[in-house]
Amino acid sequence: MKRLAAAASLFSLVLLLNLPSDAQSKSAAGSAAVRATVTNYIEAYYTGDARRMEQSLHPHYVKLMLHGDIPIRQKTGMEMVREVRKNGPASLPASAKTEQVSVLDIAGNIASAKLVTPGWTDYVTLSKIDGQWKILSVIQRIDD
């Protein structure tokens, strides 16, 4: 009987020790998926891939652009896709087509990330719909 109780205690301990690693792997998978969505977004802009841009955006996407003393400008998802389709690949030197994506937080079906490029910084809010992360909003600070 003592062996059975000891085995049950050991089994419970193993289960408890495995919970954090399970949560960590889910968190790592979530972070990777959020990072991939933000990367698809910026690379769609760089390459002029309107279809890829559209796939990364939530139907209610909105972007606010802050640039010095210029009044705040706003774009919808449809405007972003149309702009990428019309303009094609971004007219930037290859050295400026880089990005650093940091996942700031994931809470259930919402997430936040930071996208840093040589010319601007985006704070990105995402929402998970139908099992996929979509960019809901972007606040962009354009460097001078």
N, C-alpha and C positions, 0 to 999 in steps of 0.2 A: 504494500500500500504506500509506504514511504517512497519507493522508487517511482510509482505512478505519479505521486504528488510532485516529486522532484522533476520528473520528465515534463509534466504539465507546466510547471513553473519555468523550466528551461525553454519550452516551446513558446510560452507567452513572452518571455524575454526576447527571443529571436524575432518574433512577430513585431514587437515594439521597436526593436533596433532596425528592422527593415522598413518601417513606415517613413522615417525621414528620407531614406534614400529613394523610396518610391515617390515621395512628394518632390524631392530634388530632381528626379528624372522627368517628372511631369512638368516641373518649372523650367527645366532646361529645354524640353521639347517645345513648350509654349514660347519661351524666349527665342528659340531658333525660328519658329514660325512667324513671330512678330518681326524679327530682324529680316527674314526673307521677304516679307510683304513690303517693308520700308525700302529694302534694297531694290526690289522689282520696280517700285515707284520711281526712285531716282534714276535707275538705269534705263527705264522707259523714257524718261525725260532726256537723258544724255543721248540715247540712240534714236529718238524720234519714233518709238514704237507705241502708237496710240492704243492698240489692242491690249498690250501689256499694262499700259497706264490705266485703262478702263477696268481691267481685272483687279487692280489693287485698290480701287476706290469704292467706298460705301455709296449707296444711292443718295445719301444726304450730305455728301462731302462739301466742305467749304474751306477755303484758304484765305487767310488774312495776311497781308504783306505790310511790314513796317520797314520804312527806309528813311532814316533821318527825319527831316522836317516835312517830307512829302506826306499828304494825307493818307490814311490807311486805305489800301486797295483790297478788293475782295474778288475771288473767283470761285465759280461752282465747279463741280466735277465735269459737267458737259463742256464748260469753257476750257478746262485743262486739257481734256481729250482733243477737243477741236484745235486748240493751239498746237499741241504736239503733232497732230495729223497734218496741219497746214505748214508748220515750220520745219518739220523733219528733225534730224539730229541737231542737238544744241550746238550753236556756233561758239564753242569754247575750245581752247587748246587742250590737248590730251592731258596735260599736267593738271588742268582744272577739273577734269572729270573723275574726281575721286570722292569718296565718302567714308564717313565713320558713323556707324549706327550703334547707339547704346539703348538698350531696353531699360527704361526707368522703373516700370512697375507693371504688374499684371494682377488684376483683381477680378476673378470670374471671367466675364465676357467683355471686359474693357482692359485696355493697356495704354501705356504711354511710352514714347521713345523720343530720342534726340538724334537728329541727323545733322552732321556737320560736314560742309563742303568748303572749298577754298573761298567761296563768295558769299555764303549765307549759312544760317543755322535755322533749322526747322524743329519746332516742338510738335510732335505728332500724337494724335489721339486715335486709337483704333477700337473697333468693335468686332466681336466675333459673331458672324451670322452664317447659318448653315454649315457650321464647322470650319469656316475660313475667316482669317483675320482680314478686315478691310479698313482702309484709312478713312476715318470719319471727319477729322479736321486737322488743319496745319496752321500754325502761327509761325510766320517766317520773318526773321530779322535779316535784312540784307546789309552786308558790310559795305562801308563806304570806301 
